[in-house]
Amino acid sequence: MVRAQKNFFHFAVLTLREAIEQQQRTASNDPNVLRADYATISQDVYKNIINLLSSALPSERAFESTQRILNPGPEDVAEMTVVFDPDEFGLPQHYSTVEGESEALEIVRKSETVKGYLSSHDLQAVFLPLSTHTALKRIQHHEGKAGLACFDMDSTLIEQEVIDLLAGSLGPDVEKQVSGITARAMRGELDFKASLRERCKLLKGVQASIWKDLEQRITIAPGARELIKALKQKGWKTAVLSGGFTPLALWLKGQLGLDYAYANNLLVSEDGKTLTGELDPETSIVDAQEKKALMYAMADGNNIARNCVLAVGDGANDLPMLNGAGIGIAFNAKPEVKKRAPAGLDTSSLTDILFVLGPDVDPPAQ
């Protein structure tokens, strides 16, 4: 086992509070307030978070921490670094190892007390271990190879569920039937492969030319273009890994300038006019495990350390990818998915993910 030099949790804390009224944006002499011109995170909140983290493990005394505001604006974003040394804080010695650090981090992530406190204060936190935080800092200072960012497509990089749109072209009854199966699959109630095949059978007869029409109807998610542009400016590789379909995944790849696109292939009738309702048996179905395998293959192929891999998705079929990445974020995800993901963010823009990566990965200039 590899011994960590010093263990710490690094996480961004994002408030969801709206900006206070202009007349209330006055300077404050209160030392407990880090920012006075917007809804703020107070020093008391930081202290309470530290105490809760310390109790979750549990520690003999409160951990040490530092914090700084990353984003001045209506939604405060703060970065905290929580430091502990097992020898000093009465914690099990194996917490000094990389494996033990991961165990400790998992305890904190799953702590109902910690989650309850953050929720009650309209706060969200993304916890990162030492190895990932250090690797990201090396990237930002051009001392290491850039990272890999992998995204789900439907309801993540785009706002729609493509298979539901395909079903809608056959009428409301088919659309309702397919969307019901989709919702259950994304919550993890159904096997993804089986549910995909079931839904695809219902698409038999859809016009093969529908993809061009859908390109006009698809809405790219807020912040997606800016996030991808910022990552690419820093040298990151980017990919869409979709349980949806190849034509739109390739279209989205072109729209956003992604490096890779993987999705499923629907067969077309011999006359080329309609979809058969069958998946191509010659290609692998991009399900949960395939997404994770593709993510690792891209990382290894580009000589990118796995702790420098970001994965973002919203459905149950994204969980292996999210849990296998250095940074796995369930973005505006279903409640069942957020419970099982390493981290979750519920915000209006994908650009908020940049705060998790660090202040040196800024949104590109407009």
PALUMFI-575839 format. One record per residue: residue in three letters; x negated, y negated, z negated of N, C-alpha, C, O in turn. Coordinates in steps of 0.2 Angstrom, whole numbers, plus 5000, padded with zeros to 4 digits. Each point is the difference from the previous one (the first is absolute). Layout:
<nodes>
alaXYZXYZXYZXYZ ...
</nodes>
This chain:
<nodes>
met499650065000500449945000499649945000499450004997 val500849955006499649935001500249964994500649994999 arg499049984998500149954994500149935003499649985003 ala501049994995500149935002499649964996499950014994 gln499849935009499649964996500449964994499850004995 lys500849985007500449974995500750005003500149995006 asn500450044990500750005003500449945000499949964995 phe500450025010500549954999500650015005499950035006 phe500649944993500650005004500049935003500049954996 his500150055010500149935004500750005003500150045004 phe500249914994500749995004500249935001499949964996 ala500550045009500349935001500750004997500450055000 val499849904997500649994997500449945004499849955000 leu500850075003500349965004500749984997500450044998 thr499749895000500749994998500549995005499849985006 leu500850034993500549995004500549944999500549995003 arg499249974992500449954998500049945006499549995003 glu501149984997500049945005499649944997500050004994 ala499849965011499749944997500549964996500649995002 ile499149984993500549954996500149945004499649985004 glu500949984993500249945004499449955000499650004995 gln500449965010499549955001499949964993499449994998 gln501149984999499949964995499750044994499849964995 gln500250105005499850044994499250025001499750024996 arg500149965010499350025002499549944997499749975004 thr500350034990499549954996499450044997500150064998 ala499449905001499450034997500250024993500449974996 ser499350085001500150024994499350014996499550025003 asn500649964990499450014996500050064996499550024996 asp501050025006500050074996499450055003500050015005 pro499650004990499450055002500250075002499750035003 asn501049994995500250065002500250015007500250055002 val499949895002500250005007499549995004499649955000 leu500350105005499450005005500249955006499649965002 arg501150045000500249955005500649974997500550034997 ala499649905004500549964997500549985006500549984998 asp499350025008500449975005500550055003500449985005 tyr499550094994500550055002500250044994499750004995 ala500850045007500150064995499450034998499750035005 thr500149984989499450024999499950074996500550034997 ile498950005003499850064996499749974994499449975001 ser500850044993499749974994499550054997499950065002 gln499649914994499550044997500350054996499750064999 asp500949934998500350054995500250065004500050054998 val500249945009500250055004499450055001500150065000 tyr499349915002499450035001499950054993499850055001 lys500249914994499850044993500550064999499850054998 asn500849945004500550054999499950065004500050064998 ile499849925009499850065004499450044998500050065000 ile499549904998499450034997500250054994499750065000 asn500749914996500250054994500450065002499850054997 leu500649945008500450065002499550055004500150064999 leu499549915005499550055003499650044995499850065001 ser499949904994499650034995500450054996499750064998 ser500949935001500550054996500150065004500150054998 ala500049945009500250065004499550055000500250065001 leu499149934998499550055001500050054994499950065002 pro500049934992500049934996499349984998499650055000 ser500349894999499449974998500049984993500549994997 glu498950015000500049984993500149934999500249974995 arg499649995010500149935000500249975007499950045005 ala500349904996500249975006499450005005499449984998 phe500750045008499549995006499849935001500349954998 glu499150045005499849935002500349995007500150055004 ser500049884998500249995006499849935003499949964995 thr500150035011499949935003500650005005500350055003 gln499949894999500549995005499949935003499749954998 arg500650055008499949935004500650005005500350055002 ile500049894999500549995005499750005007499549975001 leu500850075003499850015007500449955005499749985005 asn500950014993500549975005500449944997500450024996 pro499449925005500449944997500650005005500049985005 gly500650034992500649995004500650034996500050014994 pro500649995009500650024997500050074996500350014995 glu499350035008499950074997499350004997499550015004 asp500449994990499350004997499750075001500450054999 val499049955004499650075000499449994996499649965001 ala500450094994499450004996499650065001500350065001 glu499049944998499650065000499850014993499749964997 met500450105000499750024994499550065000500150045004 thr499449954993499550064999500050024993499849964995 val500450105004500150034993499450054999499950055003 val499749934992499450044999500050044993500349984995 phe499550085006499950044994499450055001499950035005 asp499849984989499550055000500250054994500149994995 pro499950085007500350054996499650004993500350014995 asp499149985005499650004994500249944995500050014994 glu500249945009500249944996500750004998500249974995 phe500250065009500750004998500350064998500750014999 gly498950044999500350064997500450045004500550034998 leu499349975009500450045005499650075001499450004999 pro500950055004499750065002499449995004500049955005 gln499450084994499449995004500150015007499649975004 his500850084998500150015007500349945004500050005006 tyr500349954991500249945003499449965003500149965004 ser499350064994499449975003499950035007499549975004 thr500850084998499850035007500649975005500549984998 val499350035008500549985005500650045000500649975001 glu499450094997500650045000500449984994500649995000 gly499049994994500449984994500349935001500549994998 glu499249975006500249935002500750015003500549964999 ser499550095006500650015004500650024996500649985000 glu499250064995500550034995500349944996500650004999 ala498949964998500249944996500549965004500549974998 leu499350015008500449965005500750025001500549975000 glu499550105001500750035001500449994994500649995000 ile499150024994500449994994500349934999500649994999 val499049965003500249935000500649995005500449974999 arg499450065007500549995005500750024999500549975002 lys499550094994500750034999500349984993500550024998 ser499149944998500349984994500649965000500149955004 glu500550084994500649965000500049944996500449955002 thr499250044993500049944996499649955004500349945000 val499250075004499749955004500449985005500149945002 lys500250115002500549995005500649954998500249965003 gly500050064991500649964997499849934999500449965001 tyr499050034996499849934999499949965006500349945000 leu499450095005499949965006500749995003500149945003 ser500350104997500749995004500449954996500349965003 ser499650044990500449954996499849935001500349954999 his499050045003499749945002500049985007499649965002 asp500750085002500049995007499350005003499849965005 leu499850094993499350005002500050075004500350054998 gln499249955006499850065004499350014999499649955000 ala500150114999499350025000499850055004500350055001 val499149945002499750065004499350014997499649965000 phe500450104997499450024996499550045005500250045004 leu499249944995499450025004499550034996499849974995 pro499950095006499450024996499349965002500049975005 leu499550044991499449975001499750025007499849955003 ser500250114999499750025007500349965005499749985005 thr501050014995500349975006499949935000499949975005 his500250004989499849924999499349995002499949955004 thr499650094994499449985002499950015008499649965003 ala500750095000499950015007500349945004499749985005 leu500950004992500349945004499649944999499949965005 lys499850034990499549944999499450015005499849945002 arg500050124999499450005004500249995007499649975004 ile501050054998500349985007500049935001499849975005 gln500549994990500149935000499449965001499949955003 his499550084994499449975000499550035006499449995000 his501050045004499650035006499450054998499550005004 glu500650034990499550054998500250075001499650054999 gly501049965004500250075001500550005006500249955003 lys499950115000500450015006500749984998500350014995 ala500149965010500649984999500550054998499850065002 gly500849934996500550054998500450025006500049985006 leu500550074992500550025005500749994997500150024994 ala500349955009500749994998500550045004500049995006 cys500450054991500550045003500749984998500149994994 phe500450005011500649984998500650055003499950035005 asp500649984991500650035003500349955005499849944999 met500650085005500349955005500749984998500149944998 asp500450105002500749984998500149984993499850034996 ser500549915004500149974993499449984997500049984994 thr499450025009499449974997499749955005500049944999 leu499750085007499849955005500549975004500049955002 ile500650094998500649975004500650014995499950044995 glu500649925006500550004995500650055001500450014996 gln499650035010500550055001499850074999499450015000 glu501050035001499950085000500250015007500650015002 val498950015002500150015007500450055002500550005005 ile499550064991500450065002500849984999500450035004 asp499749924991500749985000500249965006500650005002 leu499049965000500249965006500150045006500449995004 leu499250074997500150045005500750045000500350005005 ala499850024989500750034999500549955001500650025002 gly499349924996500649955002500249995007500549985001 ser499050045003500249995007500550065003500349995005 leu499850064990500550055002500649994996500550045001 gly499649904995500649994997499950004992499650024998 pro500949944999500050004993500050064996499750004995 asp500750055007500050064997499350044999499850024995 val499849985011499450035000499549964996499650024996 glu500549915005499549964996500150014992499550004996 lys501150005002500250024993499750064998499750014994 gln500350045010499850074998499250004999499850034996 val499949945009499350005000499749954995499550024996 ser500849925003499849964994500050034993499649994996 gly501050055004500050034993499550054999499750014994 ile500150035011499550054999499349964999499650024996 thr500349935008499449964999499949974993499550014997 ala501049975000500049974993499850054995499649994996 arg500750075005499950064995499250025001499750024995 ala500149985012499350025001499549954997499550024997 met500749925003499549954998500050004992499549974997 arg501050055000500050014993499750064997499950014994 gly499950035011499750074998500550054999499850054997 glu500849945004500550054999500050065005500350054998 leu499449945008500050055005499350015003499649964999 asp500350105003499350025003500049955006500550005004 phe498949974997500049955006500050035007500449985004 lys499250084997500050035006500750025002500249995006 ala500150054989500750035002500549945001500450015005 ser499649944991500449945001499949975007500549975003 leu498950024999499849975006500350045006500349975005 arg499650094995500250045005500850005001500350005005 glu500050004989500849995000500249945003500550005003 arg499249944995500149945003499950005007500449975004 cys499050054998499950005007500550045005500149985005 lys500150074992500650045004500649965001500350005005 leu499849954991500649965000499949945006500449975002 leu498950025000499849955004500150035008499849965004 lys500450104997500050035006500549955005500649994998 gly499249995007500449965005499849934999500349965004 val499350024992499849924999499649995007499650045002 gln500549905001499749985006499250004999499849964995 ala499850075009499349994999499749935001499549994998 ser500949975005499849935001500149964994499949945000 ile500450084995500249964994499449974997500149954996 trp499350075004499449984997499949925001499949964996 lys500250025011499949935002500549964996499949944998 asp500750095002500649964997499849994992500149954997 leu499650105000499950004993499449954998500049974995 glu499550025010499549954999500349934999499749964997 gln500850035006500349935000500450004993500249944998 arg500050114999500450004994499650014994500249984994 ile499250055006499650014994499749934998499849965003 thr500350044990499749944996499450024996500050044996 ile499449935006499450014996500149974993500249945000 ala499650104995500149984993499649934999499449995003 pro500949974993499649944998499350014997499950044996 gly499649925007499450014997499550055003499450014999 ala501050045006499650055003499449985004499550025000 arg500749935005499549975004499449974997499550015001 glu500749954994499549964996499550054996499449995000 leu500950064997499750054996499550045005499450014998 ile500850015007499650045005499449965003499550025000 lys500749925001499549955003499449994995499550005002 ala500849994992499549984994499550064999499450005000 leu500950065000499650064999499550015006499450024999 lys500849975007499650015006499449955000499550015003 gln500749934995499549955000499450024995499449985001 lys500850064994499550034995499750065003499650034996 gly500650005009499750065003500350064998499850065002 trp500849944995500450064998500350035006500249975005 lys499850104995500450045005500750004998500150014994 thr500449995010500750004999500350055004499950025005 ala500750014991500350065004500850004997500149984995 val500350045010500750014998500150085000499850035006 leu500450004989500150075000500850014998500249994995 ser500250035011500750004999500350065001499850045004 gly500749984992500450055001500649995005500450045001 gly499549905002500549985006499750035007499750055000 phe500349905005499950035006499449965004500049944999 thr499750095005499449985003500149945005499649954999 pro500950045005500149945004500049944996499649955002 leu500750044992500049944997499449994995499849954999 ala499950114999499449994996499449975005499749964998 leu500350065008499549985005500249925001499549965001 trp501150035000500249935001499849954994499749955001 leu500450084993499849964994499349995000499749954998 lys499950115004499349995000499749945004499649974998 gly500850035008499849945004500249934998499649965000 gln501050044996500249944998499649974994499849945000 leu499950114996499649984994499350005001499649984996 gly500250055009499350015001499750064996499449994998 leu501050065000499750054996499550055004500050005006 asp499650034990499550055003500350065002499850045005 tyr500749994991500250075001500850004999500349964997 ala500050085007500750014999500250085000499850035005 tyr500550004990500250075001500750004998500349974995 ala500150075009500750014999500250065003499650045003 asn501149984997500350065003500249995007500249945002 asn499850115002500250005007500650045001500150054999 leu500449915004500650035002500050025007499849965005 leu500550104997500050025007500649975004500549984997 val499350015009500549975005500250055005499750055001 ser500949955001500350045005499650015006499749955002 glu500450105002499650015006500149945005499649995004 asp501049994996500249945005499749934997500149955003 gly499650054991499749944997500549954998499849954998 lys500950075001500549954999500250004992500249954998 thr499850104999500250014993499550034995499650045003 leu500549954991499650044995500450074999500650005000 thr499050054999500250074999500350014993500350054999 gly499449914996500250014993499550054997500050024994 glu499450005010499550044997499349965000499949965003 leu499750074992499449974999499550045004500150065001 asp499349915001499550035004499750064996499749984995 pro500450085007499750054996499250015000499750034996 glu500049935009499350005001499649954996499450004999 thr501049964997499749954996500250014993500650024998 ser499049964997500250004993500549954998500049955002 ile500450074993500549964998499749954995499650034995 val500449915005499749954995500550004994500449955000 asp499550094996500350014993499649974995499549975001 ala500750044993499649974994499350035000499549964999 gln500450105002499350034999499649985006499449995000 glu500950015006499649985006499849935000499549985002 lys500949974995499849934999499450004996499549965001 lys500450084993499450004996499450035004499549974999 ala500650085004499550035004499749955005499450005001 leu501149975003499849955005499649944997499549985003 met500750004991499749954996499350024999499549965001 tyr500450104996499350024998499650015006499449985000 ala500950045006499650015006499749945003499549995002 met500949964998499849935002499549974996499549975002 ala500650044991499549974995499350045002499549965000 asp500550105000499450045001499749995007499449995000 gly501050005005499849995006499649935001499649995004 asn500649964992499749935000499549994994499849954999 asn500150114998499549994994500249954995499649974997 ile501150045001500249954995500250044994500350055000 ala499449934994500250044994500750004999500449955001 arg499950104996500750014999500249954994500649985000 asn499049994996500249954995500149945003500249954997 cys499650045010500149945004500650005005500049975005 val500450084993500650015005500649974996500250024994 leu500249945010500649974998500650045003499950015006 ala500650014991500650035003500649974997500149984994 val500450005011500649964998500650045003500050015006 gly500550004990500650035003500650004995499949974995 asp500650055007500649994996500450074999500550004995 gly499450055008500450064999499650064997499450004999 ala501050054999499750064997499550035004499550034998 asn500649975009499550035004499349965001499650025003 asp500449924993499449975000499650014993499449985000 leu500950064996499750014993499350035000499549984997 pro500450085007499350035000499549955003499449994998 met500849975007499549955003499949944994499449985000 leu501150004997499949954995499650024994499549974998 asn500650095000499650034994499350025002499650014996 gly500350005011499350035002499649945002499450015001 ala500949934999499649945002499649974994500250014994 gly499349955007499749964995500549954997500049994994 ile500449985010500549954998500750035003500049995007 gly500450034990500750025003500549964997500150004994 ile500349975011500549954997500750025003500050005007 ala500450014989500750015002500349935001500249974995 phe500050015011500249935002500750005001500350035004 asn500149934991500750005000500350075001500450015004 ala499450034992500150075001500650024996500349974996 lys500050095006500550034996499850014993499450024999 pro501149984996499850014993499650064999499650014996 glu500750055007499750064998499350005003499550044997 val500349935008499349995003499649964996499450024998 lys500849934999499649954996499850044994499449994997 lys501050055000499950044994499450055001499650014995 arg500350015011499550055002499449985003499550035001 ala500549905001499449975004499649974995500149984994 pro499250015008499549974995500249934998499849984995 ala500549985010500149934999500649985004500250045005 gly500249914993500549985004500149925000499849974995 leu500450005011500149935000500649995004500250035005 asp500249934992500749985002499949925002500249964995 thr499650025011500049935002500249995006500250055004 ser499949894998500349985007499550005006500249995005 ser499150024993499550005006499550054999499750014994 leu500150025011499450055000499449964998499550044998 thr500449905003499449964999499850014992499449994999 asp501150024997499950004993499550064998499650004995 ile500350055010499550054999499349985000499650034997 leu500349915006499349975000499849984993499450014999 phe501149984997499749984993499850064996499650004996 val500750065006499750064997499350025002499650024996 leu500349965011499350015002499549954998499450025000 gly500849934997499549954998500149935003500250005006 pro499649954990500049935003499649985006500249955003 asp499350104999499649985006500350025006499849995005 val500850054995500350025006500649965000500650014998 asp499349935006500649955000500450015006499850025005 pro500849954995500450005006499749965005499749954998 pro500350075009499749965005500349935001500649994998 ala499149965004500249945001500650005006499950045005 gln500649924994500550005005499949965006500450005005 
</nodes>
